[in-house]
């Protein structure tokens, strides 16, 4: 790891990796930082991405990280009716950990340098650029760059350090929690959505199949609609009713910025992408493809 790069990208999620890839492809020296020891972990995602033709705009689809294509949607509204609609190859169920690594590897193949287990702890504007303070394995270092890209998620510190107003009120952050359950029967190519105040007030509950009888079962709820129950309470109640014999092999939680886009994604020598810029789908609250598109645009 050098002391100077043209661009430092903070966060190796889909947005950060695609920004680093676009930069490196244009001959820019770029450092991509990931605070966790493993890219793609820990999981905070339902693991559904867009259809193949959309993803192939960014990287080739590798069957090693694809569980299956998705062809049908089932909707369960609160009136008890059941709506089924076919959408051939409307998306893919992926292994998000492998998917995120594939994006980062694509950035590295383009020429970006990646450093994991490295946390950005500060940012200071200097004449002609920015100095990023980082901590790697207990050692503090200072990296100089012309530009910093903040791809550090909904809790983005890069934006705050740069003086952007990125904070969201509690009513503008969805609470999300998900189990990966095993021992579930059901078609592997169907996305199931449940709606209603008794199931997921202000949001929805999902059942997304993976492989071998496992599925991601999760819920996102609006704090402004919640009363005395937490998101996990709604999820536990649903699982107890629909999958009483299933076992949980993973639990993940997170926040989703649903308050709308930031007024500006850029400041002097700093740009934000993905959840850091609140760039989520306003209908589904998903953000993978949005972040990949935003990262690529920012890199260019």
C-alpha distance (Angstrom), angle and dihedral (degrees) to the residues before:
residue distance angle dihedral
X1 . . .
X2 3.78 . .
X3 3.80 127.7 .
X4 3.81 94.5 -121.9
X5 3.80 135.4 42.6
X6 3.77 133.6 164.3
X7 3.81 89.9 -122.6
X8 3.80 134.7 13.4
X9 3.81 115.4 -158.3
X10 3.81 115.1 -160.1
X11 3.79 112.2 -153.0
X12 3.81 127.9 30.7
X13 3.79 98.5 -141.5
X14 3.83 121.4 119.0
X15 3.81 93.6 -72.8
X16 3.79 96.0 46.9
X17 3.79 95.2 44.4
X18 3.81 93.1 49.2
X19 3.80 91.2 47.9
X20 3.81 90.0 50.9
X21 3.80 91.1 47.1
X22 3.80 93.7 50.4
X23 3.80 90.6 47.8
X24 3.79 95.6 47.2
X25 3.81 91.9 47.9
X26 3.79 87.0 60.8
X27 3.78 94.5 52.6
X28 3.79 96.3 -100.6
X29 3.81 117.5 144.0
X30 3.80 106.2 -123.4
X31 3.79 136.1 179.7
X32 3.82 116.3 -156.2
X33 3.80 114.1 -159.6
X34 3.80 127.1 -161.6
X35 3.80 119.7 -174.8
X36 3.80 94.3 -156.0
X37 3.78 123.8 74.6
X38 3.80 91.4 -122.3
X39 3.80 128.3 40.6
X40 3.79 110.2 -125.6
X41 3.80 95.2 26.6
X42 2.89 136.2 137.4
X43 3.78 97.1 37.6
X44 3.80 117.8 -130.7
X45 3.78 99.9 161.2
X46 3.81 142.7 86.9
X47 3.85 87.5 -130.6
X48 3.80 99.6 -128.8
X49 3.81 116.6 133.2
X50 3.79 133.7 176.0
X51 3.80 125.5 -77.1
X52 3.78 121.8 -69.2
X53 3.80 95.9 -97.2
X54 3.81 90.4 56.1
X55 3.81 95.7 48.9
X56 3.80 92.1 44.1
X57 3.80 88.4 64.7
X58 3.81 85.6 72.5
X59 3.82 107.9 27.0
X60 3.81 136.4 -7.2
X61 3.80 112.8 -90.3
X62 3.81 111.0 -108.2
X63 3.79 115.6 -158.3
X64 3.80 86.9 -147.6
X65 3.81 90.0 77.8
X66 3.81 98.5 33.0
X67 3.80 118.2 91.8
X68 3.80 94.0 -175.9
X69 3.77 145.4 -48.9
X70 3.79 118.1 -90.1
X71 3.80 119.5 -126.8
X72 3.78 109.3 164.2
X73 3.82 141.7 41.8
X74 3.81 126.6 -152.7
X75 3.80 118.8 -162.8
X76 3.82 123.5 -161.8
X77 3.84 110.7 -168.8
X78 3.81 121.4 -173.4
X79 3.84 93.7 -100.3
X80 3.80 89.8 74.7
X81 3.79 96.8 -113.0
X82 3.78 120.9 131.0
X83 3.80 120.9 -139.4
X84 3.81 121.4 -166.6
X85 3.79 123.6 -170.8
X86 3.79 129.8 175.4
X87 3.80 118.2 -134.3
X88 3.82 106.1 171.9
X89 3.82 110.9 -139.4
X90 3.80 92.8 -11.8
X91 3.79 90.6 156.0
X92 3.77 147.0 -28.4
X93 3.78 133.9 -101.2
X94 3.79 105.0 -136.5
X95 3.77 141.0 -178.8
X96 3.80 96.0 -109.6
X97 3.79 94.5 -159.7
X98 3.81 91.9 56.2
X99 3.80 91.3 39.5
X100 3.80 93.8 54.9
X101 3.80 90.9 46.8
X102 3.80 89.9 51.3
X103 3.80 90.1 54.4
X104 3.80 91.4 49.0
X105 3.81 91.4 47.4
X106 3.81 88.8 52.2
X107 3.81 88.3 54.4
X108 3.81 91.0 48.7
X109 3.81 91.3 48.0
X110 3.80 88.1 54.1
X111 3.81 89.8 54.8
X112 3.80 106.7 -89.3
X113 3.80 119.2 137.7
X114 3.81 114.7 -133.0
X115 3.79 126.8 -157.9
X116 3.82 120.0 -173.8
X117 3.81 128.0 -164.9
X118 3.80 86.4 36.7
X119 3.78 121.6 126.6
X120 3.79 125.8 -163.6
X121 3.79 106.8 -133.4
X122 3.79 102.8 175.1
X123 3.78 147.8 0.4
X124 3.78 129.9 -148.4
X125 3.77 127.6 -178.7
X126 3.78 114.8 -130.2
X127 3.78 131.0 179.9
X128 3.79 105.9 -67.2
X129 3.77 97.1 3.2
X130 3.77 151.0 -6.2
X131 3.79 135.4 -68.6
X132 3.79 114.7 -144.3
X133 3.79 118.5 -159.3
X134 3.79 112.3 -147.4
X135 3.79 137.1 179.1
X136 3.80 119.7 -146.2
X137 3.81 121.1 177.5
X138 3.78 91.3 -23.2
X139 3.81 95.1 -48.0
X140 3.80 120.7 114.5
X141 3.79 118.9 -144.2
X142 3.80 138.1 171.5
X143 3.81 119.8 -132.9
X144 3.81 121.2 -166.6
X145 3.80 120.7 -147.0
X146 3.77 140.3 163.3
X147 3.81 92.2 -134.0
X148 3.81 136.7 15.2
X149 3.80 122.6 -153.2
X150 3.80 113.8 -155.7
X151 3.80 110.3 -148.9
X152 3.78 93.5 151.9
X153 3.79 100.7 126.6
X154 3.76 137.1 -114.5
X155 3.81 91.7 -36.9
X156 3.83 90.7 53.8
X157 3.77 113.0 175.4
X158 3.79 94.5 179.3
X159 3.79 90.3 67.6
X160 3.79 92.4 49.7
X161 3.79 92.7 47.2
X162 3.81 88.5 52.0
X163 3.80 91.4 53.4
X164 3.81 97.1 -108.0
X165 3.78 119.9 144.0
X166 3.80 99.0 -119.5
X167 3.80 100.5 143.6
X168 3.79 117.0 117.5
X169 3.78 127.6 -155.7
X170 3.78 116.4 -118.5
X171 3.80 91.1 -105.7
X172 3.81 89.9 61.4
X173 3.79 98.3 55.8
X174 3.79 119.6 78.8
X175 3.79 115.2 -140.9
X176 3.80 110.6 -131.7
X177 3.80 131.3 -173.0
X178 3.79 130.5 170.0
X179 3.77 140.7 -174.9
X180 3.76 124.5 -155.9
X181 3.79 98.9 -141.9
X182 3.78 128.2 -166.5
X183 3.77 127.2 -160.6
X184 3.82 94.8 51.8
X185 3.80 123.4 141.0
X186 3.77 120.5 -151.9
X187 3.81 145.1 102.1
X188 3.81 113.1 -58.0
X189 3.80 97.7 -141.4
X190 3.82 100.6 52.9
X191 3.80 129.9 97.8
X192 3.80 113.2 -150.8
X193 3.81 122.7 -158.3
X194 3.82 127.1 -173.6
X195 3.80 123.1 -164.9
X196 3.80 138.7 -174.0
X197 3.77 141.6 84.0
X198 3.80 92.1 -87.6
X199 3.81 91.9 54.4
X200 3.80 106.8 30.8
X201 3.83 116.4 -10.2
X202 3.79 110.3 -143.6
X203 3.79 92.7 -4.4
X204 3.79 138.6 42.1
X205 3.79 144.3 -101.4
X206 3.79 122.0 -125.9
X207 3.79 139.9 -159.3
X208 3.81 110.3 -165.1
X209 3.84 116.5 178.0
X210 3.78 121.9 -134.5
X211 3.81 118.7 173.0
X212 3.78 140.4 -61.1
X213 3.79 95.3 25.9
X214 3.82 94.7 -50.5
X215 3.79 127.3 123.9
X216 3.76 141.3 172.7
X217 3.80 107.7 -113.9
X218 3.76 114.1 -176.6
X219 3.77 147.5 142.4
X220 3.78 138.2 -144.2
X221 3.79 119.2 -162.4
X222 3.77 135.5 -177.9
X223 3.82 115.8 -113.7
X224 3.80 89.1 -144.7
X225 3.82 90.2 59.8
X226 3.79 98.7 40.6
X227 3.76 119.2 98.5
X228 3.77 121.5 178.0
X229 3.82 98.7 -23.4
X230 3.80 129.8 83.4
X231 3.79 124.8 -137.8
X232 3.80 89.4 -103.8
X233 3.81 90.4 54.4
X234 3.82 91.2 57.4
X235 3.79 91.1 46.9
X236 3.80 94.1 48.0
X237 3.78 91.0 49.8
X238 3.82 91.7 51.5
X239 3.81 93.9 46.6
X240 3.81 92.2 48.3
X241 3.81 89.9 53.1
X242 3.80 100.5 41.2
X243 3.81 105.6 25.2
X244 3.81 107.6 23.9
X245 3.82 93.1 153.3
X246 3.81 96.8 46.4
X247 3.80 122.6 108.7
X248 3.79 126.6 -140.1
X249 3.80 116.1 -128.8
X250 3.81 96.0 172.5
X251 3.80 138.9 20.1
X252 3.79 124.0 -164.6
X253 3.80 133.7 176.9
X254 3.78 135.8 -174.1
X255 3.78 149.5 143.6
X256 3.80 127.3 -101.4
X257 3.84 120.5 -154.6
X258 3.82 106.1 -130.6
X259 3.79 99.9 160.0
X260 3.80 94.6 99.1
X261 3.79 133.4 -97.6
X262 3.77 121.9 -43.2
X263 3.79 113.9 -99.7
X264 3.79 88.6 -120.0
X265 3.80 131.8 14.8
X266 3.81 95.1 -166.0
X267 3.76 140.6 61.1
X268 3.80 131.0 167.2
X269 3.82 106.7 -45.0
X270 3.82 92.2 -15.7
X271 3.82 133.6 94.9
X272 3.81 131.1 178.3
X273 3.82 128.2 -148.4
X274 3.79 137.5 -179.6
X275 3.78 121.3 0.3
X276 3.81 89.0 -9.1
X277 3.82 86.8 67.6
X278 3.83 92.2 37.4
X279 3.82 89.8 -113.8
X280 3.80 98.6 159.2
X281 3.79 130.3 139.4
X282 3.83 105.6 -91.3
X283 3.83 92.5 -145.2
X284 3.81 104.0 42.5
X285 3.82 100.2 19.3
X286 3.82 86.9 -130.8
X287 3.77 118.1 140.0
X288 3.83 112.7 178.6
X289 3.80 100.7 100.4
X290 3.82 91.4 34.9
X291 3.80 89.6 56.2
X292 3.81 92.8 46.6
X293 3.81 91.4 51.4
X294 3.80 93.0 44.7
X295 3.81 92.2 47.3
X296 3.78 91.9 51.1
X297 3.81 92.0 48.4
X298 3.81 91.5 47.9
X299 3.80 91.5 48.8
X300 3.77 92.6 50.6
